[in-house]
Amino acid sequence: MVLDSTGQRNTQNNFDMIGGIAMASVFGAMTEERKARIWHLWQQGCPMSEVARHIVKPPATVYSYLLYHGGIKPRVRTRREHCLSVEERESISRGLAKGVSGNPIIPIMGSEFSPPIF
């Protein structure tokens, strides 16, 4: 993949560098559907070449993907029940950026929130 900068943020193009030449990927991105299909077929005992044919990717891609995960499907990531939500973290971040101390921010979090004791 080639990463370039537009001056605002880094963007990822759908190109591979081969011999210094940018080549468009003819196979497309590794979508969540493809990943799910890999695990489904792999658990059924299908060989990597057959899995690759089903998801329309090179066998090396399937091999690399399975190798990265050790051949074991990763568990679905979830946040703990008592973790702050994105909105709560953003509220704290904005309050701290404005120079507000922690005490006025705590009521926003509700009664379940207890600040860490240092």
NUNUSE-550551 format. One line per 10 residues: number of its first residue (from 1); their letters; for each residue x negated, y, z of N, C-alpha, C, CB. Coordinates in nm, 2 decimals, padded with zeros to 4 digits. Each point is the difference from the previous one (the first is absolute). Glycine has a CB too. Layout:
// NUNUSE-550551
NUM> a> X:Y:Z:X:Y:Z:X:Y:Z:X:Y:Z  ...
END
This chain:
// NUNUSE-550551
1> mvldstgqrn> -00.08:-00.12:00.00:00.08:00.12:00.00:-00.09:00.12:00.00:00.18:-00.12:00.12  -00.13:00.22:-00.19:-00.07:00.13:00.00:00.08:00.10:00.08:-00.10:-00.05:-00.23  00.03:00.11:00.32:00.06:00.11:00.08:-00.05:00.13:-00.04:00.02:-00.15:00.20  00.07:00.24:-00.23:-00.04:00.13:-00.04:00.07:00.11:00.09:-00.04:-00.08:-00.24  -00.01:00.20:00.23:00.05:00.10:00.09:00.06:00.12:-00.09:-00.16:-00.06:00.18  00.27:00.10:-00.15:00.06:00.11:-00.07:-00.02:00.13:00.07:00.17:-00.15:-00.10  -00.24:00.15:00.21:-00.02:00.12:00.08:00.10:00.01:00.12:-00.09:00.11:-00.20  00.20:-00.19:00.19:00.10:00.00:00.10:00.00:-00.12:00.09:00.14:00.14:-00.15  -00.14:-00.26:00.08:-00.01:-00.12:00.08:-00.06:-00.11:-00.10:00.20:00.06:00.15  -00.25:-00.16:-00.09:-00.05:-00.11:-00.08:00.11:-00.09:-00.05:-00.21:00.00:00.13
11> tqnnfdmigg> 00.21:-00.03:-00.26:00.10:-00.09:-00.06:-00.06:-00.12:-00.05:00.13:00.20:-00.06  -00.06:-00.31:00.05:-00.05:-00.12:-00.05:00.06:-00.03:-00.14:-00.03:-00.09:00.24  -00.05:00.07:-00.34:00.05:-00.03:-00.13:00.00:-00.15:-00.02:-00.10:00.21:-00.09  00.18:-00.25:-00.01:00.01:-00.15:-00.03:-00.10:-00.04:-00.10:00.24:00.01:00.05  -00.37:00.03:-00.03:-00.11:-00.03:-00.09:-00.11:-00.08:00.08:00.05:00.21:-00.14  -00.12:-00.29:00.07:-00.11:-00.08:00.05:-00.13:00.05:-00.08:00.14:-00.20:00.07  -00.25:00.21:00.00:-00.12:00.04:-00.07:-00.07:-00.13:-00.04:-00.03:00.21:00.14  00.01:-00.22:-00.27:-00.07:-00.12:-00.05:-00.11:00.06:-00.09:00.20:-00.15:00.00  -00.33:00.13:00.04:-00.11:00.05:-00.07:00.00:00.15:-00.02:-00.01:-00.21:-00.12  00.06:00.28:00.22:00.01:00.15:00.00:00.11:00.05:-00.08:-00.24:00.00:00.02
21> iamasvfgam> 00.33:-00.09:-00.08:00.11:00.04:-00.08:00.13:-00.02:00.08:-00.13:-00.05:-00.22  00.22:00.14:00.23:00.12:-00.02:00.07:00.10:-00.08:-00.09:-00.03:00.22:00.12  00.07:-00.33:-00.06:00.09:-00.09:-00.08:00.13:-00.01:00.08:-00.19:-00.14:-00.09  00.30:00.15:00.02:00.14:-00.01:00.06:00.02:-00.14:00.05:00.09:00.19:-00.14  -00.03:-00.21:00.25:00.03:-00.13:00.05:00.12:-00.05:-00.07:-00.09:00.05:00.23  00.08:-00.17:-00.30:00.10:-00.05:-00.08:00.10:-00.09:00.09:-00.15:00.00:-00.20  00.11:-00.03:00.32:00.07:-00.09:00.08:00.10:00.07:00.10:-00.19:-00.16:-00.02  00.17:00.29:00.04:00.08:00.08:00.09:-00.05:-00.02:00.15:00.20:-00.03:-00.16  -00.13:00.11:00.24:-00.04:00.00:00.14:00.04:-00.13:00.08:00.03:00.25:-00.01  -00.09:-00.27:00.12:00.04:-00.11:00.09:00.12:00.04:00.08:-00.24:-00.09:00.01
31> teerkariwh> 00.36:00.06:-00.05:00.12:00.05:00.07:00.03:-00.09:00.12:00.09:00.10:-00.22  00.00:-00.05:00.30:00.04:-00.09:00.11:00.07:-00.12:-00.04:00.03:00.20:00.14  00.04:-00.19:-00.26:00.07:-00.12:-00.05:-00.11:-00.11:-00.05:00.20:00.15:-00.07  -00.30:-00.10:00.01:-00.11:-00.09:-00.04:-00.07:-00.07:00.12:-00.04:00.14:-00.20  00.02:-00.06:00.30:-00.06:-00.05:00.13:00.09:-00.11:00.06:-00.12:00.22:00.04  00.25:-00.19:-00.03:00.09:-00.10:00.05:00.00:-00.12:-00.08:00.14:00.18:00.09  -00.14:-00.17:-00.22:00.00:-00.12:-00.09:-00.13:-00.08:00.02:00.14:00.13:-00.17  -00.26:-00.06:00.18:-00.12:-00.07:00.03:00.01:-00.09:00.12:-00.13:00.19:-00.10  00.18:-00.13:00.21:00.01:-00.08:00.13:00.10:-00.12:-00.02:-00.06:00.21:00.13  00.17:-00.18:-00.20:00.11:-00.10:-00.02:-00.06:-00.12:-00.07:00.18:00.17:00.00
41> lwqqgcpmse> -00.25:-00.14:-00.11:-00.06:-00.11:-00.09:-00.11:-00.07:00.07:00.07:00.13:-00.20  -00.15:-00.05:00.27:-00.12:-00.05:00.07:00.04:-00.10:00.11:-00.13:00.21:-00.05  00.24:-00.18:00.12:00.05:-00.08:00.11:00.06:-00.13:-00.06:00.04:00.20:00.14  00.01:-00.20:-00.26:00.05:-00.11:-00.07:-00.11:-00.09:-00.05:00.21:00.13:-00.06  -00.33:-00.09:00.06:-00.12:-00.08:-00.04:-00.03:00.02:-00.15:00.06:-00.16:00.17  -00.01:00.27:-00.23:-00.04:00.02:-00.14:-00.15:00.04:-00.01:00.24:00.07:-00.05  -00.30:-00.11:-00.05:-00.14:00.04:-00.02:-00.01:00.15:-00.04:-00.06:-00.23:-00.07  -00.05:00.29:00.09:-00.02:00.15:-00.02:00.03:00.04:-00.14:-00.17:00.00:00.18  00.13:-00.09:-00.28:00.02:00.03:-00.14:00.15:00.01:-00.03:-00.22:-00.11:-00.06  00.30:00.02:00.12:00.14:00.00:-00.02:00.07:00.13:00.06:00.00:-00.26:-00.01
51> varhivkppa> -00.05:00.29:00.13:00.05:00.12:00.07:-00.03:00.12:-00.08:-00.04:-00.11:00.22  -00.08:00.12:-00.28:-00.04:00.11:-00.08:00.09:00.01:-00.12:-00.24:-00.02:00.07  00.27:-00.09:-00.13:00.09:00.00:-00.12:00.14:00.05:00.04:-00.12:-00.19:-00.10  00.17:00.16:00.21:00.13:00.04:00.05:00.01:00.15:00.02:00.03:-00.22:00.10  -00.14:00.28:-00.04:00.00:00.14:00.03:-00.06:00.09:-00.11:-00.01:-00.06:00.24  -00.03:-00.01:-00.34:-00.07:00.07:-00.12:-00.12:00.08:00.05:00.23:00.01:-00.12  -00.32:-00.07:00.18:-00.13:00.06:00.04:-00.11:-00.10:-00.02:00.12:00.13:00.18  -00.24:-00.09:-00.19:-00.11:-00.09:-00.02:-00.02:-00.09:00.12:-00.11:00.16:-00.15  00.07:-00.29:00.13:-00.03:-00.08:00.12:-00.09:00.06:00.10:00.04:-00.20:-00.15  -00.14:00.27:00.10:-00.10:00.07:00.10:00.07:00.09:00.09:-00.18:-00.02:-00.17
61> tvysyllyhg> 00.29:00.08:00.13:00.07:00.09:00.09:00.07:-00.07:00.11:00.04:00.16:-00.19  00.02:-00.28:00.15:00.07:-00.08:00.10:-00.10:-00.05:00.10:00.18:-00.07:-00.17  -00.30:00.02:00.12:-00.10:-00.05:00.08:-00.05:00.11:00.10:-00.07:-00.16:-00.18  00.05:00.28:00.13:-00.05:00.10:00.09:00.10:00.04:00.10:-00.14:00.09:-00.19  00.27:-00.09:00.15:00.10:00.04:00.10:00.01:-00.11:00.11:00.13:00.12:-00.19  -00.13:-00.24:00.15:00.01:-00.11:00.10:-00.12:00.00:00.09:00.14:-00.14:-00.16  -00.26:00.16:00.10:-00.13:00.00:00.07:00.01:00.11:00.11:-00.13:-00.10:-00.20  00.17:00.22:00.16:00.01:00.11:00.09:00.08:-00.03:00.12:-00.03:00.16:-00.19  00.14:-00.23:00.17:00.09:-00.04:00.12:-00.03:-00.13:00.06:00.17:00.14:-00.11  -00.28:-00.21:00.06:-00.04:-00.13:00.06:00.10:-00.11:-00.04:-00.11:00.12:00.18
71> gikprvrtrr> 00.19:-00.10:-00.28:00.10:-00.10:-00.04:00.12:-00.01:00.09:-00.19:-00.12:-00.10  00.20:00.22:00.19:00.11:00.00:00.10:00.08:00.13:-00.02:-00.13:-00.14:00.17  00.26:00.12:-00.19:00.09:00.12:-00.02:-00.01:00.09:00.12:00.15:-00.13:-00.15  -00.18:00.26:00.13:-00.01:00.09:00.12:00.14:00.03:00.05:-00.20:00.11:-00.10  00.21:-00.09:00.23:00.13:00.02:00.06:00.05:00.14:-00.03:-00.06:-00.16:00.19  00.18:00.18:-00.19:00.06:00.13:-00.03:-00.03:00.10:00.12:00.19:-00.10:-00.14  -00.25:00.21:00.10:-00.04:00.10:00.11:00.12:00.08:00.05:-00.23:00.01:-00.10  00.24:00.00:00.23:00.11:00.08:00.06:-00.06:00.08:00.11:00.18:-00.17:-00.06  -00.12:00.28:00.09:-00.04:00.08:00.11:00.06:-00.05:00.13:-00.02:00.20:-00.15  -00.05:-00.19:00.26:00.05:-00.04:00.13:00.12:00.09:00.03:-00.23:-00.07:00.08
81> ehclsveere> 00.32:00.01:00.00:00.12:00.07:00.04:-00.01:00.14:00.06:00.09:-00.23:00.03  -00.20:00.24:00.06:-00.01:00.12:00.07:-00.10:00.10:-00.06:00.05:-00.13:00.20  -00.09:00.11:-00.32:-00.09:00.09:-00.07:00.08:00.12:-00.05:-00.15:-00.19:-00.07  00.07:00.30:00.06:00.07:00.12:-00.05:00.03:-00.01:-00.15:-00.12:00.14:00.17  00.23:-00.08:-00.20:00.04:00.00:-00.15:-00.08:00.10:-00.07:00.23:-00.07:00.06  -00.22:00.07:-00.19:-00.08:00.10:-00.09:00.04:00.14:00.04:-00.01:-00.17:-00.19  00.14:00.19:00.21:00.05:00.13:00.03:-00.05:00.05:00.14:00.21:-00.05:-00.14  -00.22:-00.04:00.23:-00.05:00.04:00.14:-00.15:00.03:-00.01:00.18:-00.14:00.11  -00.25:00.06:-00.18:-00.15:00.03:-00.02:-00.02:00.13:-00.07:-00.05:-00.24:00.00  00.13:00.27:-00.10:-00.01:00.12:-00.08:00.04:00.12:00.09:00.06:-00.12:-00.21
91> sisrglakgv> 00.04:00.11:00.30:00.04:00.11:00.09:-00.12:00.03:00.10:00.24:-00.07:-00.02  -00.30:-00.04:00.07:-00.11:00.02:00.09:-00.12:00.07:-00.07:00.07:-00.20:00.13  -00.10:00.15:-00.25:-00.11:00.06:-00.08:00.03:00.15:-00.02:-00.04:-00.23:-00.11  00.16:00.26:00.07:00.03:00.15:-00.03:-00.01:00.08:00.13:00.15:-00.07:-00.19  -00.10:00.01:00.30:-00.01:00.08:00.12:-00.14:00.02:00.05:00.21:-00.10:00.06  -00.30:00.00:-00.08:-00.14:00.02:00.04:-00.07:00.09:-00.10:00.00:-00.23:00.10  00.04:00.23:-00.22:-00.06:00.09:-00.10:00.03:00.15:00.03:00.01:-00.19:-00.17  00.11:00.21:00.23:00.04:00.13:00.04:-00.06:00.05:00.13:00.21:-00.04:-00.12  -00.28:-00.06:00.18:-00.06:00.04:00.13:00.08:-00.03:00.12:-00.13:00.17:-00.12  00.24:-00.24:00.10:00.09:-00.03:00.12:-00.06:-00.11:00.08:00.21:00.07:-00.13
101> sgnpiipimg> -00.21:-00.06:00.26:-00.05:-00.10:00.08:00.09:-00.12:00.00:-00.12:00.17:00.15  00.08:-00.28:-00.09:00.08:-00.13:-00.01:00.13:00.01:00.08:-00.21:-00.12:-00.02  00.21:00.20:00.13:00.12:00.00:00.08:00.13:00.04:-00.07:-00.15:00.05:00.19  00.15:00.06:-00.27:00.13:00.04:-00.07:00.03:-00.11:-00.11:-00.05:00.24:00.05  -00.04:-00.31:-00.09:00.03:-00.10:-00.11:00.06:-00.13:00.06:-00.19:00.09:-00.13  00.17:-00.12:00.26:00.04:-00.12:00.06:00.16:-00.01:00.00:-00.21:00.00:00.14  00.28:00.10:-00.11:00.15:-00.01:00.00:00.06:-00.04:-00.14:00.00:00.17:00.18  -00.07:-00.14:-00.29:00.04:-00.03:-00.13:00.00:-00.16:-00.01:-00.09:00.22:-00.10  00.00:-00.28:00.16:-00.01:-00.15:-00.01:00.10:-00.07:00.08:-00.24:00.03:-00.03  00.31:00.03:00.12:00.10:-00.07:00.08:-00.05:-00.06:00.12:00.12:-00.04:-00.20
111> sefsppif> -00.04:-00.03:00.28:-00.04:-00.05:00.13:-00.09:-00.12:-00.01:00.21:00.09:00.09  -00.20:-00.16:-00.20:-00.09:-00.12:-00.02:-00.14:00.03:-00.02:00.19:-00.12:-00.09  -00.22:00.24:00.04:-00.14:00.04:-00.03:-00.08:00.03:00.13:00.07:00.08:-00.22  -00.18:-00.14:00.24:-00.09:00.03:00.11:-00.14:00.03:-00.06:00.14:-00.13:00.17  -00.19:00.25:-00.14:-00.13:00.03:-00.06:-00.11:-00.08:00.06:00.08:00.23:-00.04  -00.19:-00.25:-00.03:-00.11:-00.08:00.06:-00.06:00.08:00.12:-00.04:-00.11:-00.23  -00.01:00.04:00.33:-00.06:00.06:00.11:-00.15:-00.03:-00.02:00.19:-00.03:00.16  -00.27:00.14:-00.16:-00.14:00.00:-00.02:-00.08:00.00:00.13:00.03:00.11:-00.22
END
